[in-house]
């Protein structure tokens, strides 16, 4: 039947061909002669391999091979350089390390749901136009940091895997709107998520999260799903404050960052107040240019949630509780959400009136 359909198609050279649900085990070789084909539907068959003639379909834009029996990525697909949409869901793929896979640089949508993938290739950063990536229902234990270079990504789905962490560079996905990683083993979300200023939907349900990143409440979220996580609760426990002993590195870094923050200072001359440029600011700016390692180190600094002063790597981890509906304006109602807050000192922590709580870990 499939051969007949392809032969008929050859006469008209169509742009779309539907061979879905035809009980196919093999794709007819004659398909390689469809020189104008743009949309090919081959889902719901029993296909395990593609004929070499398949590589001739260079005009193909959309290919659906979902729900078949493919266990190795077909090299023939790597020749389809104009492909924008590729469905390979519900197959038996264990890896996609084929070099030809990296040739699909025009991909906008990639669906690899429900395979047996244990890892994703690092060369996925070549898919510079990718907007939608879904790898739900695999056996992934991590996501490569390279996918965070895909600056056009709008939706990322990696639910029902075995993820224990996420790339620290996640904040580079600046166009991301939907992020689904439910049903994994994730213990912590990257602080960089606070930079995803287009993020509207987060689904982290059924993980191992205790707290959310510091700037989560600044995102334009519409939906947040976080049920079935061991989130922190507001339970009073006794604690002991240890004396703060800052390292020389920390003291110096805090001084430098404070001076760099104050470009102008108020001075009194002849009974009148004037603003002048802080000489320390100018000197430090010039000096840091010659020490790129210092510049990079200071760029990783955090700000105290209370006083706003910068610090390097000595802080108090606290938590504030926000109401998902009232404070975050979410359309769903996840209840009270614990959000991480970093304070620079016990002096700030002991200031009365703030809503930050110390975190006690078992």
C-alpha positions in Angstrom: 0.0 0.0 0.0 2.8 2.4 0.9 4.6 1.7 -2.4 1.3 2.5 -4.2 0.9 5.8 -2.4 4.4 6.9 -3.1 4.1 6.0 -6.8 0.9 8.0 -7.0 2.6 10.9 -5.3 5.5 10.8 -7.8 3.1 11.9 -10.5 2.1 15.1 -8.7 5.3 15.8 -6.7 3.4 16.9 -3.6 4.7 19.0 -0.7 2.9 16.8 1.9 2.8 13.0 2.2 0.9 11.1 5.0 2.1 7.5 5.6 1.1 7.4 9.3 -0.5 4.3 10.7 0.2 2.1 7.6 1.8 -0.7 9.5 5.1 0.0 7.7 8.3 -1.9 8.5 10.2 -0.3 5.7 10.0 3.1 4.0 9.7 2.7 0.1 13.0 3.6 -1.6 11.1 5.5 -4.2 10.4 8.2 -1.6 13.8 9.7 -2.5 12.3 10.9 -5.8 9.8 13.3 -4.1 12.0 16.3 -4.7 9.5 18.9 -3.5 8.4 17.2 -0.3 8.3 19.4 2.8 6.0 17.6 5.3 6.4 13.8 5.8 4.3 11.9 8.3 5.6 8.4 9.2 4.3 8.1 12.8 2.6 5.0 14.3 4.4 2.4 12.2 7.1 -0.3 12.8 10.0 1.4 11.1 13.5 0.6 12.4 15.7 2.0 9.6 15.5 4.4 6.8 16.7 3.7 3.2 19.7 5.6 1.9 17.4 7.3 -0.6 15.8 9.1 2.3 18.8 11.5 2.3 17.6 13.0 -1.0 14.6 14.7 0.7 16.6 17.9 1.0 13.5 20.1 0.8 11.9 18.5 3.9 10.9 20.9 6.6 8.8 18.7 8.9 9.4 15.0 9.7 7.4 12.9 12.1 8.8 9.4 12.9 7.1 9.2 16.3 6.0 5.8 17.7 8.2 3.5 15.6 11.0 1.1 16.4 14.1 3.1 15.7 17.0 2.3 18.1 19.8 4.3 16.4 19.7 7.8 15.1 19.4 7.5 11.3 22.3 9.1 9.5 20.0 9.8 6.6 18.2 12.4 8.7 21.5 14.3 9.1 21.4 15.1 5.4 18.1 17.0 5.7 19.8 20.4 6.4 16.6 22.4 6.0 14.6 20.4 8.6 12.8 22.6 11.2 10.6 20.1 13.0 11.6 16.6 14.0 9.5 14.1 16.0 11.2 10.9 17.2 9.1 10.3 20.3 8.2 6.7 21.4 11.1 5.0 19.8 14.0 2.9 21.3 16.8 5.5 21.0 19.6 5.0 23.6 21.8 7.7 22.3 21.9 10.4 19.6 25.7 10.8 19.4 25.6 10.5 15.6 27.8 13.3 14.1 25.2 13.8 11.4 22.6 14.8 14.0 24.7 18.0 14.5 24.0 19.1 10.9 20.4 20.0 11.7 21.1 23.6 12.4 17.7 24.9 11.3 15.8 22.8 13.8 13.2 24.8 15.7 11.3 21.9 17.4 12.8 18.6 18.6 10.7 15.9 20.3 12.6 13.0 21.8 10.0 12.0 24.4 9.8 8.5 25.7 13.0 6.9 24.5 15.9 5.4 26.4 18.3 8.3 26.4 20.8 8.5 29.2 22.5 11.6 28.0 22.2 14.4 25.5 25.2 15.3 23.2 27.2 18.4 24.0 27.1 19.5 20.4 23.4 20.4 20.8 24.6 24.0 21.1 24.8 23.9 17.3 21.0 24.0 17.1 21.1 27.8 17.3 17.5 28.2 16.1 15.9 25.6 18.5 12.8 27.0 20.2 11.2 23.8 21.6 13.0 20.9 23.1 11.2 18.0 24.8 13.0 15.0 26.3 10.3 13.8 28.7 10.2 10.2 29.8 13.9 9.2 29.2 16.7 8.1 31.6 18.6 11.4 31.7 20.6 12.1 34.9 21.8 15.5 33.8 21.4 18.1 31.0 24.5 19.4 29.2 25.4 23.0 30.0 25.8 23.5 26.3 22.0 23.6 25.8 22.0 26.9 27.7 23.7 28.5 24.7 20.4 28.1 22.8 19.3 31.7 23.2 16.1 31.2 21.1 14.7 28.5 23.4 11.1 29.2 24.4 10.1 25.8 25.9 12.2 23.2 27.6 10.6 19.9 28.8 12.6 17.3 30.7 10.0 15.7 32.9 10.0 12.2 34.2 13.7 11.5 34.0 16.4 11.0 36.7 17.8 14.5 36.9 19.5 15.4 40.2 20.7 18.9 39.2 20.4 21.5 36.4 23.1 23.5 34.6 24.3 26.6 36.4 24.1 28.4 33.1 20.3 28.1 32.9 20.0 31.9 33.2 21.4 32.3 29.6 18.1 31.0 28.2 16.8 34.5 28.2 13.7 33.8 26.0 12.5 30.8 28.0 8.8 31.0 28.8 7.9 27.4 29.9 10.1 25.1 32.0 8.9 21.6 32.9 11.1 19.3 34.9 8.5 17.6 37.1 9.0 14.0 38.4 12.8 14.1 38.7 15.2 14.1 41.7 16.3 17.7 41.6 17.5 19.1 44.9 18.2 22.7 44.0 17.3 25.2 41.2 20.2 27.4 39.8 20.3 30.9 41.1 20.6 32.0 37.4 16.9 31.3 37.0 16.3 34.8 38.4 17.5 36.2 35.2 14.8 34.5 33.0 12.7 37.6 32.7 10.3 36.0 30.2 9.6 32.9 32.2 5.8 32.4 32.7 5.4 28.7 33.7 7.6 26.6 36.0 6.7 23.0 36.8 9.0 21.4 39.3 6.5 19.1 41.0 7.6 15.8 42.5 11.3 16.6 43.0 13.4 17.0 46.1 13.4 20.9 46.4 13.5 22.6 49.8 13.8 26.2 48.7 13.5 28.4 45.6 16.2 30.8 44.1 16.5 34.3 45.5 15.0 36.3 42.7 12.1 33.9 41.8 9.6 36.5 43.0 10.8 39.0 40.4 9.9 36.8 37.4 6.6 37.4 35.5 5.3 34.0 36.5 1.7 33.0 35.7 1.9 29.4 36.9 4.1 27.6 39.4 3.7 23.9 40.2 5.7 22.7 43.1 3.6 20.1 44.9 5.3 16.9 46.2 8.5 18.6 47.2 9.9 18.7 50.8 9.7 22.5 50.9 10.9 24.3 54.0 8.3 25.3 56.5 8.2 28.0 59.1 8.9 25.9 62.3 10.7 27.7 65.1 13.9 25.9 66.4 16.6 27.0 68.8 19.9 28.2 67.2 23.2 29.5 68.2 25.0 32.4 66.5 28.7 31.9 66.0 31.1 34.9 66.0 31.7 36.3 62.5 35.3 36.1 61.4 35.7 37.3 57.8 38.7 36.3 55.8 41.1 39.0 54.5 39.9 38.2 51.0 36.3 38.7 52.0 37.0 42.0 53.8 39.0 43.3 50.9 36.3 42.3 48.3 33.6 43.9 50.3 35.6 47.2 50.6 36.3 47.2 46.8 32.7 46.5 45.9 31.5 49.3 48.2 33.9 51.8 46.7 32.8 50.7 43.2 29.2 51.2 44.1 29.7 54.8 45.2 30.9 56.7 42.1 30.0 60.1 43.5 30.3 61.3 47.1 29.0 64.3 49.0 31.6 66.7 50.2 31.3 70.1 52.1 33.2 73.0 50.7 32.9 76.5 52.2 29.8 75.6 54.0 28.1 74.2 50.9 27.5 70.6 49.9 28.8 69.4 46.5 29.0 66.0 44.7 32.4 65.0 43.4 33.6 61.8 41.8 35.0 59.3 44.4 38.7 59.1 43.7 38.8 55.5 45.0 36.1 54.6 42.4 38.3 55.9 39.5 41.5 54.2 40.8 39.8 50.8 41.4 38.1 50.8 38.0 41.5 51.4 36.3 43.3 48.8 38.4 40.8 46.0 38.0 41.2 46.2 34.2 44.7 44.7 34.7 43.5 41.8 36.8 40.8 39.9 34.9 40.7 37.2 37.5 39.7 39.7 40.2 37.1 41.2 37.9 35.6 37.8 37.2 35.6 37.0 40.9 33.8 40.2 41.9 31.3 39.6 39.1 30.1 36.5 41.0 29.3 38.5 44.1 25.8 38.5 45.8 23.8 41.3 47.4 22.4 41.3 50.9 18.7 41.0 50.7 18.4 43.5 53.6 21.0 46.2 53.3 21.9 45.8 49.6 25.6 45.7 50.2 27.7 43.2 48.1 29.6 40.3 49.5 31.7 37.5 48.0 31.3 34.1 49.6 30.5 34.6 53.3 26.8 34.9 54.0 23.8 33.7 56.1 21.3 31.6 54.1 17.8 32.6 55.1 14.3 32.1 53.7 11.3 34.3 53.2 7.9 32.9 52.6 5.7 34.5 49.9 2.1 33.8 49.0 1.9 32.4 45.5 -1.5 33.9 44.8 -1.3 37.2 46.7 2.4 38.1 46.2 3.4 36.4 43.0 -0.1 36.8 41.3 -0.1 33.2 40.1 -3.2 31.9 38.4 -2.8 28.6 40.2 -2.5 28.4 44.0 0.7 26.6 45.2 0.3 28.1 48.7 3.2 29.6 50.7 6.5 29.3 48.8 10.0 29.4 50.5 12.4 31.7 48.6 16.1 31.8 49.4 17.5 35.1 50.8 21.2 35.8 51.5 22.2 38.2 54.3 25.7 39.6 54.6 26.0 39.5 58.4 24.4 38.7 61.7 24.1 42.5 62.1 21.6 42.5 59.3 19.9 39.3 60.5 19.4 40.8 64.0 17.8 44.0 62.6 14.2 44.0 63.8 11.2 44.1 61.5 12.3 42.0 58.5 10.6 38.8 57.3 13.7 36.6 56.9 14.1 33.4 58.8 17.3 31.4 59.3 17.5 28.0 57.6 18.0 24.9 59.8 19.1 21.8 58.0 18.7 18.4 59.7 
